[in-house]
Amino acid sequence: MFAERDNAYAVTGGTGAYKGVGGELSVFDLAGGDTLLVFDLVR
């Protein structure tokens, strides 16, 4: 379960391509008990 507050998540990969990126996380409950996480990243 996710809280409705600001959280920080690391975007990793080693290339530095996402350094300084921010964005928004949208959480959707799907049928069958699955959850879809959508990260919209912006510079």
mmCIF file as gemmi writes it, N, C-alpha and C atoms, coordinates in Angstrom:
data_model
loop_
_atom_site.group_PDB
_atom_site.id
_atom_site.type_symbol
_atom_site.label_atom_id
_atom_site.label_alt_id
_atom_site.label_comp_id
_atom_site.label_asym_id
_atom_site.label_entity_id
_atom_site.label_seq_id
_atom_site.pdbx_PDB_ins_code
_atom_site.Cartn_x
_atom_site.Cartn_y
_atom_site.Cartn_z
_atom_site.occupancy
_atom_site.B_iso_or_equiv
_atom_site.pdbx_formal_charge
_atom_site.auth_seq_id
_atom_site.auth_asym_id
_atom_site.pdbx_PDB_model_num
ATOM 1 N N . MET Axp A 1 ? 0.848 -1.184 0 1 0 ? 1 A 1
ATOM 2 C CA . MET Axp A 1 ? 0 0 0 1 0 ? 1 A 1
ATOM 3 C C . MET Axp A 1 ? 0.89 1.242 0 1 0 ? 1 A 1
ATOM 4 N N . PHE Axp A 2 ? 0.534 2.221 -0.802 1 0 ? 2 A 1
ATOM 5 C CA . PHE Axp A 2 ? 1.291 3.45 -0.9 1 0 ? 2 A 1
ATOM 6 C C . PHE Axp A 2 ? 0.59 4.563 -0.126 1 0 ? 2 A 1
ATOM 7 N N . ALA Axp A 3 ? 1.38 5.396 0.516 1 0 ? 3 A 1
ATOM 8 C CA . ALA Axp A 3 ? 0.835 6.542 1.252 1 0 ? 3 A 1
ATOM 9 C C . ALA Axp A 3 ? 0.673 7.725 0.304 1 0 ? 3 A 1
ATOM 10 N N . GLU Axp A 4 ? -0.262 8.587 0.596 1 0 ? 4 A 1
ATOM 11 C CA . GLU Axp A 4 ? -0.471 9.79 -0.221 1 0 ? 4 A 1
ATOM 12 C C . GLU Axp A 4 ? 0.404 10.905 0.313 1 0 ? 4 A 1
ATOM 13 N N . ARG Axp A 5 ? 1.729 10.752 0.145 1 0 ? 5 A 1
ATOM 14 C CA . ARG Axp A 5 ? 2.695 11.772 0.58 1 0 ? 5 A 1
ATOM 15 C C . ARG Axp A 5 ? 3.881 11.684 -0.364 1 0 ? 5 A 1
ATOM 16 N N . ASP Axp A 6 ? 4.768 12.66 -0.277 1 0 ? 6 A 1
ATOM 17 C CA . ASP Axp A 6 ? 5.95 12.659 -1.121 1 0 ? 6 A 1
ATOM 18 C C . ASP Axp A 6 ? 6.888 11.528 -0.726 1 0 ? 6 A 1
ATOM 19 N N . ASN Axp A 7 ? 7.365 10.796 -1.705 1 0 ? 7 A 1
ATOM 20 C CA . ASN Axp A 7 ? 8.351 9.741 -1.515 1 0 ? 7 A 1
ATOM 21 C C . ASN Axp A 7 ? 9.455 9.937 -2.541 1 0 ? 7 A 1
ATOM 22 N N . ALA Axp A 8 ? 10.607 9.339 -2.305 1 0 ? 8 A 1
ATOM 23 C CA . ALA Axp A 8 ? 11.713 9.387 -3.255 1 0 ? 8 A 1
ATOM 24 C C . ALA Axp A 8 ? 12.05 7.973 -3.68 1 0 ? 8 A 1
ATOM 25 N N . TYR Axp A 9 ? 12.229 7.778 -4.988 1 0 ? 9 A 1
ATOM 26 C CA . TYR Axp A 9 ? 12.607 6.491 -5.549 1 0 ? 9 A 1
ATOM 27 C C . TYR Axp A 9 ? 13.831 6.704 -6.426 1 0 ? 9 A 1
ATOM 28 N N . ALA Axp A 10 ? 14.788 5.817 -6.323 1 0 ? 10 A 1
ATOM 29 C CA . ALA Axp A 10 ? 16.004 5.927 -7.126 1 0 ? 10 A 1
ATOM 30 C C . ALA Axp A 10 ? 15.776 5.363 -8.522 1 0 ? 10 A 1
ATOM 31 N N . VAL Axp A 11 ? 16.268 6.092 -9.524 1 0 ? 11 A 1
ATOM 32 C CA . VAL Axp A 11 ? 16.303 5.595 -10.893 1 0 ? 11 A 1
ATOM 33 C C . VAL Axp A 11 ? 17.759 5.256 -11.147 1 0 ? 11 A 1
ATOM 34 N N . THR Axp A 12 ? 18.057 3.973 -11.334 1 0 ? 12 A 1
ATOM 35 C CA . THR Axp A 12 ? 19.447 3.539 -11.46 1 0 ? 12 A 1
ATOM 36 C C . THR Axp A 12 ? 19.726 2.953 -12.826 1 0 ? 12 A 1
ATOM 37 N N . GLY Axp A 13 ? 20.971 2.851 -13.172 1 0 ? 13 A 1
ATOM 38 C CA . GLY Axp A 13 ? 21.347 2.267 -14.443 1 0 ? 13 A 1
ATOM 39 C C . GLY Axp A 13 ? 22.824 2.446 -14.74 1 0 ? 13 A 1
ATOM 40 N N . GLY Axp A 14 ? 23.471 3.36 -14.021 1 0 ? 14 A 1
ATOM 41 C CA . GLY Axp A 14 ? 24.905 3.525 -14.158 1 0 ? 14 A 1
ATOM 42 C C . GLY Axp A 14 ? 25.37 4.475 -15.242 1 0 ? 14 A 1
ATOM 43 N N . THR Axp A 15 ? 24.483 4.937 -16.134 1 0 ? 15 A 1
ATOM 44 C CA . THR Axp A 15 ? 24.914 5.819 -17.221 1 0 ? 15 A 1
ATOM 45 C C . THR Axp A 15 ? 24.8 7.296 -16.865 1 0 ? 15 A 1
ATOM 46 N N . GLY Axp A 16 ? 24.045 7.62 -15.828 1 0 ? 16 A 1
ATOM 47 C CA . GLY Axp A 16 ? 23.823 9.017 -15.475 1 0 ? 16 A 1
ATOM 48 C C . GLY Axp A 16 ? 22.757 9.687 -16.31 1 0 ? 16 A 1
ATOM 49 N N . ALA Axp A 17 ? 22.099 8.954 -17.19 1 0 ? 17 A 1
ATOM 50 C CA . ALA Axp A 17 ? 21.1 9.528 -18.094 1 0 ? 17 A 1
ATOM 51 C C . ALA Axp A 17 ? 19.905 10.125 -17.361 1 0 ? 17 A 1
ATOM 52 N N . TYR Axp A 18 ? 19.623 9.636 -16.164 1 0 ? 18 A 1
ATOM 53 C CA . TYR Axp A 18 ? 18.453 10.115 -15.423 1 0 ? 18 A 1
ATOM 54 C C . TYR Axp A 18 ? 18.829 10.999 -14.242 1 0 ? 18 A 1
ATOM 55 N N . LYS Axp A 19 ? 20.064 11.473 -14.18 1 0 ? 19 A 1
ATOM 56 C CA . LYS Axp A 19 ? 20.503 12.331 -13.086 1 0 ? 19 A 1
ATOM 57 C C . LYS Axp A 19 ? 19.684 13.624 -13.077 1 0 ? 19 A 1
ATOM 58 N N . GLY Axp A 20 ? 19.154 13.972 -11.917 1 0 ? 20 A 1
ATOM 59 C CA . GLY Axp A 20 ? 18.381 15.196 -11.781 1 0 ? 20 A 1
ATOM 60 C C . GLY Axp A 20 ? 16.94 15.106 -12.239 1 0 ? 20 A 1
ATOM 61 N N . VAL Axp A 21 ? 16.465 13.921 -12.561 1 0 ? 21 A 1
ATOM 62 C CA . VAL Axp A 21 ? 15.095 13.748 -13.046 1 0 ? 21 A 1
ATOM 63 C C . VAL Axp A 21 ? 14.119 13.762 -11.871 1 0 ? 21 A 1
ATOM 64 N N . GLY Axp A 22 ? 12.966 14.346 -12.074 1 0 ? 22 A 1
ATOM 65 C CA . GLY Axp A 22 ? 11.866 14.311 -11.118 1 0 ? 22 A 1
ATOM 66 C C . GLY Axp A 22 ? 10.666 13.736 -11.82 1 0 ? 22 A 1
ATOM 67 N N . GLY Axp A 23 ? 9.552 13.728 -11.138 1 0 ? 23 A 1
ATOM 68 C CA . GLY Axp A 23 ? 8.367 13.238 -11.812 1 0 ? 23 A 1
ATOM 69 C C . GLY Axp A 23 ? 7.256 12.867 -10.87 1 0 ? 23 A 1
ATOM 70 N N . GLU Axp A 24 ? 6.368 12.021 -11.375 1 0 ? 24 A 1
ATOM 71 C CA . GLU Axp A 24 ? 5.171 11.652 -10.64 1 0 ? 24 A 1
ATOM 72 C C . GLU Axp A 24 ? 4.914 10.163 -10.792 1 0 ? 24 A 1
ATOM 73 N N . LEU Axp A 25 ? 4.445 9.554 -9.725 1 0 ? 25 A 1
ATOM 74 C CA . LEU Axp A 25 ? 4.081 8.141 -9.723 1 0 ? 25 A 1
ATOM 75 C C . LEU Axp A 25 ? 2.567 8.034 -9.623 1 0 ? 25 A 1
ATOM 76 N N . SER Axp A 26 ? 1.964 7.281 -10.556 1 0 ? 26 A 1
ATOM 77 C CA . SER Axp A 26 ? 0.533 6.988 -10.501 1 0 ? 26 A 1
ATOM 78 C C . SER Axp A 26 ? 0.37 5.499 -10.219 1 0 ? 26 A 1
ATOM 79 N N . VAL Axp A 27 ? -0.52 5.166 -9.287 1 0 ? 27 A 1
ATOM 80 C CA . VAL Axp A 27 ? -0.745 3.778 -8.889 1 0 ? 27 A 1
ATOM 81 C C . VAL Axp A 27 ? -2.174 3.394 -9.252 1 0 ? 27 A 1
ATOM 82 N N . PHE Axp A 28 ? -2.312 2.252 -9.968 1 0 ? 28 A 1
ATOM 83 C CA . PHE Axp A 28 ? -3.619 1.779 -10.398 1 0 ? 28 A 1
ATOM 84 C C . PHE Axp A 28 ? -3.828 0.348 -9.914 1 0 ? 28 A 1
ATOM 85 N N . ASP Axp A 29 ? -4.961 0.096 -9.271 1 0 ? 29 A 1
ATOM 86 C CA . ASP Axp A 29 ? -5.335 -1.263 -8.869 1 0 ? 29 A 1
ATOM 87 C C . ASP Axp A 29 ? -5.989 -1.948 -10.062 1 0 ? 29 A 1
ATOM 88 N N . LEU Axp A 30 ? -5.469 -3.119 -10.43 1 0 ? 30 A 1
ATOM 89 C CA . LEU Axp A 30 ? -5.991 -3.869 -11.567 1 0 ? 30 A 1
ATOM 90 C C . LEU Axp A 30 ? -6.81 -5.062 -11.09 1 0 ? 30 A 1
ATOM 91 N N . ALA Axp A 31 ? -7.599 -5.595 -11.987 1 0 ? 31 A 1
ATOM 92 C CA . ALA Axp A 31 ? -8.387 -6.786 -11.675 1 0 ? 31 A 1
ATOM 93 C C . ALA Axp A 31 ? -7.457 -7.927 -11.271 1 0 ? 31 A 1
ATOM 94 N N . GLY Axp A 32 ? -7.907 -8.771 -10.377 1 0 ? 32 A 1
ATOM 95 C CA . GLY Axp A 32 ? -7.114 -9.913 -9.95 1 0 ? 32 A 1
ATOM 96 C C . GLY Axp A 32 ? -6.114 -9.599 -8.863 1 0 ? 32 A 1
ATOM 97 N N . GLY Axp A 33 ? -6.149 -8.379 -8.327 1 0 ? 33 A 1
ATOM 98 C CA . GLY Axp A 33 ? -5.253 -8.015 -7.235 1 0 ? 33 A 1
ATOM 99 C C . GLY Axp A 33 ? -3.904 -7.466 -7.658 1 0 ? 33 A 1
ATOM 100 N N . ASP Axp A 34 ? -3.664 -7.298 -8.964 1 0 ? 34 A 1
ATOM 101 C CA . ASP Axp A 34 ? -2.402 -6.729 -9.434 1 0 ? 34 A 1
ATOM 102 C C . ASP Axp A 34 ? -2.419 -5.212 -9.293 1 0 ? 34 A 1
ATOM 103 N N . THR Axp A 35 ? -1.227 -4.616 -9.298 1 0 ? 35 A 1
ATOM 104 C CA . THR Axp A 35 ? -1.085 -3.171 -9.227 1 0 ? 35 A 1
ATOM 105 C C . THR Axp A 35 ? -0.182 -2.71 -10.35 1 0 ? 35 A 1
ATOM 106 N N . LEU Axp A 36 ? -0.578 -1.633 -11.05 1 0 ? 36 A 1
ATOM 107 C CA . LEU Axp A 36 ? 0.211 -1.04 -12.118 1 0 ? 36 A 1
ATOM 108 C C . LEU Axp A 36 ? 0.831 0.248 -11.589 1 0 ? 36 A 1
ATOM 109 N N . LEU Axp A 37 ? 2.161 0.371 -11.709 1 0 ? 37 A 1
ATOM 110 C CA . LEU Axp A 37 ? 2.875 1.584 -11.32 1 0 ? 37 A 1
ATOM 111 C C . LEU Axp A 37 ? 3.328 2.285 -12.588 1 0 ? 37 A 1
ATOM 112 N N . VAL Axp A 38 ? 2.964 3.58 -12.749 1 0 ? 38 A 1
ATOM 113 C CA . VAL Axp A 38 ? 3.343 4.359 -13.914 1 0 ? 38 A 1
ATOM 114 C C . VAL Axp A 38 ? 4.185 5.538 -13.436 1 0 ? 38 A 1
ATOM 115 N N . PHE Axp A 39 ? 5.458 5.575 -13.857 1 0 ? 39 A 1
ATOM 116 C CA . PHE Axp A 39 ? 6.369 6.663 -13.498 1 0 ? 39 A 1
ATOM 117 C C . PHE Axp A 39 ? 6.473 7.617 -14.671 1 0 ? 39 A 1
ATOM 118 N N . ASP Axp A 40 ? 6.042 8.867 -14.504 1 0 ? 40 A 1
ATOM 119 C CA . ASP Axp A 40 ? 6.206 9.912 -15.508 1 0 ? 40 A 1
ATOM 120 C C . ASP Axp A 40 ? 7.405 10.75 -15.092 1 0 ? 40 A 1
ATOM 121 N N . LEU Axp A 41 ? 8.504 10.648 -15.839 1 0 ? 41 A 1
ATOM 122 C CA . LEU Axp A 41 ? 9.745 11.329 -15.496 1 0 ? 41 A 1
ATOM 123 C C . LEU Axp A 41 ? 9.905 12.594 -16.331 1 0 ? 41 A 1
ATOM 124 N N . VAL Axp A 42 ? 10.344 13.68 -15.688 1 0 ? 42 A 1
ATOM 125 C CA . VAL Axp A 42 ? 10.574 14.958 -16.378 1 0 ? 42 A 1
ATOM 126 C C . VAL Axp A 42 ? 11.878 15.573 -15.881 1 0 ? 42 A 1
ATOM 127 N N . ARG Axp A 43 ? 12.483 16.374 -16.711 1 0 ? 43 A 1
ATOM 128 C CA . ARG Axp A 43 ? 13.705 17.095 -16.336 1 0 ? 43 A 1
ATOM 129 C C . ARG Axp A 43 ? 13.35 18.507 -15.973 1 0 ? 43 A 1
